[in-house]
Amino acid sequence: MRIVLLITFYFALHHNVYAQNIHRTACNGNLVRLDSMLTNTTINVKDNRGRSLLHWAVACKKKEVFDYLIEKDININGTDNQEKTPLHVAVQFNNLEYFDYLIQLQSSSDWRSNYGASLLELAVLNRNKTLTEKLIASGIDLNIKNERGSTALEISERINADAMYELLLSQGADVNLVRKFEMKGEYMGQEVPETTPKMFAPNFISTEEQEFGSVFNTEGTEFYFGVDVGGRNEIRFSKMVANQWTKPVTIITHERYSYNDPFLSNDENRLYFISKRALDGKGKIKDVDIWYVERTNNGWSEPINAGLNINTEGNEYYISFTKDGTMYFSSNGHAEEQKEEPDYDIYYSKLIDGKFQKPVVLGDSINTEDYEADVFISPDESYMIFCSTRDNGFGRGDLYISFKNANNTWSRAVNMGEEINTEHYEYCPFVTKDGKYLFYTSNQDIYWVSTAIIEKLRPEQ
């Protein structure tokens, strides 16, 4: 489940069906129905991610709805759960028309100091020179720092946006405010966490971009992770050389296809990932399959599909392995009885004579009618951690854990609790080969925590 850009506005609202309906009505541009629905609710009603009707009207480019909401005196600077306003939506989607509308509607200059840094950040990440120039011309200080302490110039340098870097310099950006980050030693020299999660390698790995799906090699000298770049995912890599970590570089990317959720095979000669890549590497984007590349003397091979025993006409997500090479993954295409709305469940496939066998679905102690995916299996198969979108969770998607019982069955999965899960979406779990740390993604950054938190959840035998 990789939710980016416009599709985020369609995420299932499990706890507020009415809010879901009214916001989709706004997105569909049905003014008559919207007007009727607003007789029973406030104009500033929010969905379960805090987004207002105006957020939706801007994202869905419904000008009549936009004008109607403005006439009804909707809060034009209402923020969602991530402190983003409709103006942020306009910048995120590179929508100059709605950007200009919203700027003209501002009643004071407060928006510049309140949101200037995050708006500049979005414009730079999108490499949108026009919007960046408009923001600067509107009076935003181009040297303003965001919550991470980064200026727009520092962000442009970090993502190698050379044209944006030169533009900002020409506009007066201060190069002396650009910080340099040198990562040295084990786990990039980060202060190790205990049972309170920490963001991993801020401003080096976890940045203003969206990062997810990370894995270290056994020696802890290589680090692979996925990054969203304008709705398209790529895999990046950093390596420890003479005790210092190299600046992350992109190793698997394509102008059309996304590649994400990297995971190393046990011998580390294969890097697995997921992609909608066409089988011939040329055709239309298809469903999500599991792929891999093989290590060569010159880097990595071309992507290889994991085959028909693993992949279906549905979607297959995430990969992890036991010591004997058994692959655990999630799929909505392997179910014997196809449902009207395909359900994502967790499966495993034994590796025999170098070939993956027909997958076996796990039982109801793990799988439910909700979404189960992003499974990490411990190499000794003593526990698994996975993401699910069940009711009564903490956010849009939580991490759950199950332990292997003495009779070789799986315990009923339990939520990993508020120490791990938040109001956001937690996914992509991975435990380091030394067994010390759990890595996962939360709110589009990579976090890590001591595996002591796993032991706290282990039931007494």
C-alpha positions as CSV (number, residue, x, y, z in Angstrom):
1,M,0.0,0.0,0.0
2,R,1.9,3.0,-1.2
3,I,-0.4,6.0,-1.0
4,V,0.9,9.1,-2.7
5,L,-0.5,12.3,-4.3
6,L,-4.2,12.3,-5.4
7,I,-4.9,8.7,-4.4
8,T,-4.4,9.8,-0.7
9,F,-7.7,11.6,-0.9
10,Y,-9.5,8.3,-1.6
11,F,-8.1,6.3,1.4
12,A,-10.9,4.4,3.1
13,L,-12.4,6.3,6.0
14,H,-13.2,3.3,8.3
15,H,-14.6,5.4,11.1
16,N,-16.7,8.1,9.4
17,V,-18.7,7.0,6.4
18,Y,-20.7,10.2,6.3
19,A,-17.5,12.3,6.1
20,Q,-16.2,10.0,3.4
21,N,-19.4,10.5,1.4
22,I,-19.4,14.3,1.7
23,H,-15.8,14.7,0.7
24,R,-16.1,12.4,-2.2
25,T,-19.2,14.4,-3.3
26,A,-17.0,17.5,-3.3
27,C,-14.4,15.7,-5.3
28,N,-17.0,14.5,-7.8
29,G,-18.2,18.1,-8.2
30,N,-21.8,17.4,-7.3
31,L,-22.9,20.8,-6.0
32,V,-26.6,19.9,-5.6
33,R,-25.9,16.9,-3.4
34,L,-23.1,18.8,-1.5
35,D,-25.5,21.6,-0.7
36,S,-28.0,19.2,0.6
37,M,-25.5,17.3,2.7
38,L,-24.3,20.6,4.3
39,T,-27.7,21.2,5.8
40,N,-26.8,18.6,8.4
41,T,-23.1,19.4,9.0
42,T,-20.7,22.3,9.3
43,I,-18.9,23.7,6.3
44,N,-15.6,22.9,7.9
45,V,-16.2,19.2,8.3
46,K,-13.0,17.1,8.1
47,D,-12.3,13.6,6.9
48,N,-10.3,11.2,9.1
49,R,-7.0,12.7,8.0
50,G,-8.2,16.2,8.9
51,R,-8.7,17.3,5.3
52,S,-11.5,19.8,4.6
53,L,-13.9,20.1,1.7
54,L,-11.6,22.8,0.3
55,H,-8.6,20.4,0.4
56,W,-10.6,18.0,-1.7
57,A,-11.9,20.7,-4.1
58,V,-8.3,21.8,-4.8
59,A,-6.9,18.3,-5.2
60,C,-9.8,17.3,-7.5
61,K,-9.7,20.6,-9.4
62,K,-13.4,21.3,-8.9
63,K,-13.7,25.1,-9.4
64,E,-17.4,25.4,-8.9
65,V,-17.2,23.5,-5.6
66,F,-14.2,25.7,-4.7
67,D,-16.2,28.9,-5.4
68,Y,-19.2,27.6,-3.5
69,L,-17.1,26.8,-0.5
70,I,-15.5,30.2,-0.5
71,E,-18.9,31.8,-0.7
72,K,-20.0,29.7,2.3
73,D,-17.0,31.2,4.2
74,I,-15.0,28.0,4.6
75,N,-11.7,28.3,6.5
76,I,-9.2,28.7,3.6
77,N,-6.3,27.9,5.9
78,G,-7.7,25.0,7.7
79,T,-5.0,22.4,8.4
80,D,-5.1,18.6,8.1
81,N,-3.4,16.2,10.5
82,Q,0.0,17.0,9.0
83,E,-0.6,20.8,9.3
84,K,-1.1,21.1,5.5
85,T,-3.6,23.7,4.2
86,P,-5.4,23.8,0.8
87,L,-2.5,26.0,-0.3
88,H,-0.2,23.1,0.3
89,V,-2.4,20.9,-1.8
90,A,-2.1,23.4,-4.7
91,V,1.7,23.4,-4.4
92,Q,1.9,19.7,-4.0
93,F,-0.1,19.1,-7.2
94,N,1.7,21.9,-9.1
95,N,-1.6,23.7,-9.5
96,L,-0.8,27.3,-10.4
97,E,-4.4,28.3,-10.9
98,Y,-5.6,27.3,-7.4
99,F,-2.3,28.6,-5.9
100,D,-3.1,32.1,-7.3
101,Y,-6.8,31.9,-6.1
102,L,-5.8,31.0,-2.6
103,I,-3.0,33.6,-2.4
104,Q,-5.5,36.3,-3.4
105,L,-7.9,35.2,-0.7
106,Q,-5.4,35.6,2.1
107,S,-6.6,38.3,4.6
108,S,-3.2,38.8,6.1
109,S,0.4,38.0,5.7
110,D,0.5,35.5,8.5
111,W,0.5,32.6,6.0
112,R,4.0,33.5,5.0
113,S,5.5,32.9,8.4
114,N,3.2,30.1,9.4
115,Y,3.5,28.0,6.2
116,G,6.3,29.6,4.1
117,A,9.0,27.0,5.0
118,S,6.8,24.0,4.2
119,L,5.4,25.5,1.0
120,L,8.9,26.2,-0.3
121,E,9.9,22.7,0.7
122,L,7.1,21.2,-1.4
123,A,7.9,23.5,-4.4
124,V,11.6,22.4,-4.3
125,L,10.8,18.7,-3.9
126,N,8.5,19.0,-7.0
127,R,11.3,20.9,-8.8
128,N,8.8,23.5,-9.7
129,K,10.7,26.7,-10.5
130,T,7.5,28.7,-11.3
131,L,5.9,28.1,-8.0
132,T,9.2,28.7,-6.1
133,E,9.5,32.1,-7.8
134,K,5.9,32.9,-7.0
135,L,6.4,32.0,-3.3
136,I,9.5,34.2,-3.1
137,A,7.8,37.0,-5.0
138,S,4.9,36.8,-2.5
139,G,7.3,37.7,0.3
140,I,8.4,34.4,1.8
141,D,11.9,34.5,3.1
142,L,13.8,32.0,0.9
143,N,16.2,31.4,3.8
144,I,13.5,30.3,6.2
145,K,14.1,26.9,7.8
146,N,11.6,24.1,8.0
147,E,10.9,21.9,11.0
148,R,14.0,19.8,10.2
149,G,16.2,22.9,10.2
150,S,16.6,22.8,6.4
151,T,16.5,25.8,4.0
152,A,15.1,25.4,0.5
153,L,18.7,25.6,-0.8
154,E,19.8,22.7,1.5
155,I,16.9,20.6,0.3
156,S,17.7,21.3,-3.4
157,E,21.3,20.2,-2.8
158,R,20.3,17.1,-0.9
159,I,18.0,15.9,-3.7
160,N,20.4,16.9,-6.5
161,A,18.0,19.4,-8.0
162,D,20.7,21.5,-9.7
163,A,18.3,23.8,-11.6
164,M,16.5,24.6,-8.3
165,Y,19.8,25.1,-6.5
166,E,20.9,27.7,-9.1
167,L,17.6,29.4,-9.1
168,L,17.6,29.8,-5.3
169,L,21.2,31.1,-5.4
170,S,20.3,33.7,-8.0
171,Q,17.4,34.8,-5.7
172,G,19.8,35.4,-2.8
173,A,19.7,32.1,-0.9
174,D,22.5,31.9,1.8
175,V,24.9,29.0,1.0
176,N,26.3,29.3,4.6
177,L,23.0,27.9,5.9
178,V,23.5,24.6,4.1
179,R,24.5,22.0,6.6
180,K,26.8,19.1,5.8
181,F,26.1,15.6,7.2
182,E,28.9,13.0,7.7
183,M,27.7,9.6,8.9
184,K,30.4,7.4,10.4
185,G,30.5,4.0,12.0
186,E,27.9,1.4,12.9
187,Y,24.3,2.3,12.1
188,M,25.6,5.6,10.6
189,G,26.8,6.7,14.0
190,Q,23.3,7.4,15.3
191,E,22.5,7.4,19.0
192,V,20.9,4.0,19.5
193,P,17.3,3.9,20.6
194,E,15.8,2.0,23.5
195,T,12.0,1.3,23.5
196,T,11.1,4.8,22.3
197,P,11.5,4.9,18.5
198,K,13.8,7.5,16.9
199,M,13.9,8.8,13.4
200,F,16.8,7.2,11.6
201,A,19.6,9.4,10.3
202,P,17.6,12.6,10.0
203,N,18.5,14.8,6.9
204,F,20.7,12.0,5.5
205,I,18.3,9.0,5.2
206,S,15.1,10.3,6.6
207,T,14.6,13.6,4.8
208,E,11.9,15.9,3.3
209,E,11.2,13.2,0.7
210,Q,9.1,10.1,1.5
211,E,11.3,7.1,2.5
212,F,10.1,3.6,3.2
213,G,11.1,-0.1,3.0
214,S,14.7,-0.2,4.3
215,V,17.2,-3.1,4.9
216,F,20.8,-3.4,6.1
217,N,23.0,-6.3,4.9
218,T,24.3,-8.8,7.5
219,E,27.6,-6.9,8.1
220,G,25.7,-3.6,8.5
221,T,27.8,-2.0,5.8
222,E,25.2,-1.5,3.2
223,F,21.8,0.1,3.5
224,Y,19.0,0.0,0.9
225,F,15.7,1.9,1.0
226,G,12.8,3.1,-1.1
227,V,12.0,6.8,-1.9
228,D,9.0,8.4,-3.5
229,V,9.9,11.0,-6.1
230,G,6.8,12.8,-7.4
231,G,4.6,9.6,-7.2
232,R,7.2,7.3,-8.7
233,N,9.3,5.1,-6.4
234,E,13.0,4.3,-6.7
235,I,15.6,2.4,-4.6
236,R,18.6,4.1,-3.1
237,F,21.8,2.8,-1.5
238,S,24.4,3.9,0.9
239,K,27.6,2.0,1.8
240,M,30.2,2.3,4.6
241,V,33.6,3.0,3.1
242,A,36.6,3.4,5.5
243,N,34.0,3.9,8.3
244,Q,32.1,6.7,6.5
245,W,28.8,6.3,4.8
246,T,28.5,7.4,1.2
247,K,25.8,9.9,0.2
248,P,22.7,7.8,-0.9
249,V,22.6,7.2,-4.6
250,T,19.8,5.7,-6.8
251,I,20.5,2.2,-8.0
252,I,17.2,1.0,-9.3
253,T,14.9,3.4,-11.1
254,H,12.8,3.9,-14.3
255,E,11.1,6.8,-15.9
256,R,7.7,4.9,-15.9
257,Y,7.9,2.1,-13.4
258,S,8.2,2.3,-9.6
259,Y,10.5,0.1,-7.6
260,N,10.2,-0.1,-3.8
261,D,10.4,-2.3,-0.7
262,P,13.9,-3.7,-1.1
263,F,14.9,-6.9,0.7
264,L,18.1,-8.9,0.4
265,S,18.1,-12.7,-0.1
266,N,19.9,-14.8,2.5
267,D,23.1,-15.0,0.5
268,E,22.7,-11.3,-0.3
269,N,23.4,-11.9,-4.0
270,R,19.8,-10.9,-4.9
271,L,17.9,-7.7,-4.0
272,Y,14.2,-8.3,-4.1
273,F,11.6,-5.5,-4.5
274,I,8.1,-4.9,-5.8
275,S,7.1,-3.1,-9.0
276,K,4.3,-2.6,-11.6
277,R,6.9,-3.1,-14.3
278,A,5.7,-4.8,-17.5
279,L,7.1,-8.3,-17.9
280,D,9.1,-7.2,-21.0
281,G,10.2,-4.0,-19.4
282,K,8.6,-2.0,-22.2
283,G,4.8,-2.3,-22.0
284,K,2.1,-0.7,-19.9
285,I,2.2,-0.5,-16.1
286,K,0.6,-3.7,-14.7
287,D,-0.3,-5.1,-11.3
288,V,2.3,-5.2,-8.5
289,D,4.7,-8.1,-8.8
290,I,7.7,-9.3,-6.8
291,W,11.0,-8.9,-8.7
292,Y,14.7,-9.2,-8.0
293,V,18.0,-8.2,-9.4
294,E,21.2,-10.2,-9.1
295,R,24.6,-8.9,-7.9
296,T,27.2,-8.8,-10.7
297,N,30.7,-7.6,-11.0
298,N,29.4,-4.3,-12.4
299,G,26.6,-3.8,-9.9
300,W,23.1,-5.3,-10.5
301,S,21.4,-7.2,-13.3
302,E,18.3,-6.1,-15.1
303,P,15.1,-6.8,-13.1
304,I,13.9,-10.5,-13.1
305,N,10.3,-11.4,-12.3
306,A,10.0,-13.9,-9.3
307,G,7.7,-16.1,-11.4
308,L,4.2,-17.4,-11.6
309,N,4.2,-19.4,-8.4
310,I,4.7,-16.1,-6.5
311,N,3.1,-13.5,-8.8
312,T,-0.6,-13.4,-9.9
313,E,-2.9,-11.0,-11.8
314,G,-3.4,-9.3,-8.5
315,N,-0.9,-7.5,-6.3
316,E,2.0,-9.0,-4.4
317,Y,3.6,-6.8,-1.7
318,Y,6.8,-6.9,0.4
319,I,9.2,-9.8,0.9
320,S,11.1,-11.4,3.8
321,F,12.8,-14.7,4.3
322,T,13.4,-17.4,6.9
323,K,16.8,-19.1,7.3
324,D,15.8,-21.9,4.9
325,G,14.8,-19.4,2.2
326,T,11.0,-19.6,2.7
327,M,9.5,-16.4,1.4
328,Y,6.8,-14.5,3.3
329,F,4.8,-11.9,1.4
330,S,1.3,-10.5,0.9
331,S,-1.1,-10.9,-2.0
332,N,-4.7,-10.2,-3.1
333,G,-4.4,-12.6,-6.0
334,H,-3.8,-16.0,-4.6
335,A,-7.2,-16.5,-2.8
336,E,-9.0,-19.6,-4.0
337,E,-12.3,-17.9,-3.7
338,Q,-12.2,-14.4,-5.3
339,K,-14.1,-11.7,-3.4
340,E,-15.9,-8.7,-4.8
341,E,-13.2,-6.6,-3.1
342,P,-9.9,-8.6,-3.2
343,D,-8.5,-9.0,0.3
344,Y,-4.8,-8.8,1.1
345,D,-3.5,-11.7,3.1
346,I,-0.1,-13.1,4.1
347,Y,1.3,-16.2,2.5
348,Y,4.5,-18.2,2.6
349,S,6.3,-20.1,-0.2
350,K,8.9,-22.8,0.5
351,L,12.1,-22.8,-1.5
352,I,12.8,-26.3,-2.8
353,D,15.7,-27.0,-5.2
354,G,16.0,-23.3,-6.0
355,K,12.3,-22.9,-6.9
356,F,9.5,-21.2,-4.9
357,Q,6.6,-23.6,-4.4
358,K,2.8,-22.9,-4.4
359,P,2.1,-20.3,-1.7
360,V,0.2,-21.3,1.5
361,V,-2.1,-18.8,3.1
362,L,-1.7,-18.2,6.9
363,G,-4.7,-18.9,9.2
364,D,-7.1,-16.5,10.9
365,S,-4.8,-15.8,13.8
366,I,-2.9,-13.7,11.2
367,N,-5.2,-12.9,8.3
368,T,-8.6,-11.2,8.6
369,E,-11.0,-9.6,6.2
370,D,-9.0,-6.4,6.7
371,Y,-5.7,-5.5,4.9
372,E,-2.6,-7.6,6.0
373,A,0.7,-6.9,4.3
374,D,4.3,-5.8,4.7
375,V,5.3,-8.9,6.7
376,F,8.7,-9.4,8.3
377,I,9.4,-12.9,9.3
378,S,12.2,-13.5,11.8
379,P,14.8,-15.8,10.3
380,D,14.1,-18.5,12.9
381,E,10.4,-18.1,12.2
382,S,9.7,-17.4,15.9
383,Y,7.7,-14.2,15.3
384,M,6.3,-12.1,12.5
385,I,5.5,-8.4,12.3
386,F,3.1,-7.0,9.7
387,C,0.9,-4.0,8.8
388,S,-2.9,-4.1,9.0
389,T,-5.7,-1.6,8.8
390,R,-8.0,-3.0,11.4
391,D,-10.7,-1.2,13.4
392,N,-9.7,0.2,16.8
393,G,-6.1,0.8,15.7
394,F,-4.1,3.9,16.4
395,G,-4.0,5.3,12.8
396,R,-4.4,4.6,9.1
397,G,-2.3,1.4,9.4
398,D,-0.6,-0.2,12.4
399,L,2.1,-2.8,13.0
400,Y,0.9,-6.1,14.5
401,I,3.0,-9.0,15.9
402,S,2.4,-12.7,16.2
403,F,4.6,-15.4,17.9
404,K,5.1,-19.0,17.1
405,N,3.5,-21.2,19.8
406,A,5.1,-24.4,21.2
407,N,2.8,-26.5,19.0
408,N,4.1,-24.7,15.9
409,T,0.9,-22.6,15.4
410,W,0.8,-18.8,15.3
411,S,-0.5,-16.8,18.3
412,R,-3.3,-14.4,17.6
413,A,-1.7,-11.2,16.3
414,V,-1.8,-8.2,18.6
415,N,-1.3,-4.5,17.9
416,M,2.2,-3.4,18.9
417,G,0.8,-0.5,20.8
418,E,1.1,3.2,21.1
419,E,4.9,3.0,21.6
420,I,5.1,2.1,17.9
421,N,1.8,3.0,16.3
422,T,0.6,6.6,15.8
423,E,-2.3,8.4,14.1
424,H,-0.2,8.0,10.9
425,Y,0.6,4.8,8.8
426,E,3.2,2.4,10.1
427,Y,4.5,-0.2,7.7
428,C,7.6,-1.8,6.2
429,P,9.1,-3.6,9.3
430,F,12.6,-5.0,9.2
431,V,14.7,-6.4,12.1
432,T,18.5,-6.1,11.7
433,K,20.5,-9.3,11.3
434,D,22.1,-8.9,14.7
435,G,18.5,-8.9,16.2
436,K,19.0,-5.6,18.0
437,Y,16.8,-3.1,16.1
438,L,13.4,-2.9,14.5
439,F,13.2,-0.5,11.5
440,Y,9.9,0.6,10.1
441,T,8.3,3.5,8.3
442,S,6.1,6.1,10.0
443,N,4.7,9.3,8.5
444,Q,6.9,8.9,5.5
445,D,10.2,8.6,7.4
446,I,12.2,5.7,8.6
447,Y,12.3,5.0,12.3
448,W,14.2,2.5,14.5
449,V,13.7,1.1,18.0
450,S,15.3,-1.6,20.2
451,T,13.9,-5.1,19.7
452,A,13.4,-5.1,23.5
453,I,10.0,-3.8,22.6
454,I,9.3,-7.2,20.9
455,E,10.3,-9.1,24.0
456,K,7.8,-6.9,26.0
457,L,5.0,-8.2,23.8
458,R,6.1,-11.9,23.8
459,P,3.5,-14.0,25.7
460,E,4.6,-16.3,28.5
461,Q,4.8,-19.9,27.4
